[in-house]
Amino acid sequence: MNFGFFFFFFPTSTSFVKGTGNYVKTLVAFNQRQNQISKREEGVKEKIILSQEKNIHRLNELVRSLQQQLLQCRGNNETTNGTVSRMTEHVIELERQQILDD
């Protein structure tokens, strides 16, 4: 059997420790920055969603208004058609009487 020996050397110099400390600080700062960016992105997304909800609400109100206008127009058309129809009947009746009187 062969037994291998491994030797680990850990630098004990203060420059290595300072370098590691700087790396950790940089990593922490990077993570904080990423969290800030994520929060901003979430804020922007929320604003977009709120804006879209407002637009949907406005569009729904517009649809309701247009539906009411359409119903009014239909009612006016029915009234007009009924009036025209009665007037036409009246004119036809007058023409018949004129023909009969002649």
Number of C-alpha atoms within 10 A of each C-alpha: 3 4 5 6 6 6 6 6 6 7 9 8 8 9 10 12 12 11 11 12 12 12 12 12 12 12 12 12 12 12 12 12 12 12 12 12 12 12 12 12 12 12 12 12 12 12 12 12 12 12 12 12 12 12 12 12 12 12 12 12 12 12 12 12 12 12 12 12 12 12 12 12 12 12 12 12 12 12 12 12 12 12 12 12 12 12 12 12 12 12 12 12 12 12 12 12 11 10 9 8 7 6
